[in-house]
Amino acid sequence: MKRGQVWTWVRGDDRHHVLVISNDEYNAEPGVAVWALILVRGLPQSNPLGVHLCSDDPFGGASVSIPALVQILDRGSLTENHGYLAPGTMRAVEDALREFMDLV
């Protein structure tokens, strides 16, 4: 798993698309959880807690939900790699995370 990739995460009977946000060095450690944000549909454009995906992104038209942070302990539950977010979208996610966590 690499930072910026979108994966399908299977949790019980549910399937979610998630964006990996933990750094690559951390992600390379076996047995360490992966940190990700869940992608959602139908988030209003005016919602400051989401970053909308563009047509160059996997699942363009969906949004990354900033407060939907998940810790994925079972890496085997990440079943399908859909590719990377566009660099500009990833920067917008990073900016939104910094603002949400008051790290600005």
BELHUCOR-V6892 format. One line per field, one symbol per residue. ss: DSSP state (a for helix, b for strand, c for the rest). burial: 1 if it has 24 or more other ideal C-beta (glycine too) atoms within 12 Angstrom, else 0. Layout:
BEGIN
ss=???
burial=???
END
This chain:
BEGIN
ss=ccccbbbbbbbccbbbbbbbcccaaaaccccccbbbbbbbcccccccccbbbccccccccccbbbbbbbbbbccaaabbbbbbbccaaaaaaaaaaaaaacccc
burial=11111111100000011111110000100000011111110000000011111000111001111101110100001100010010001101110110010000
END
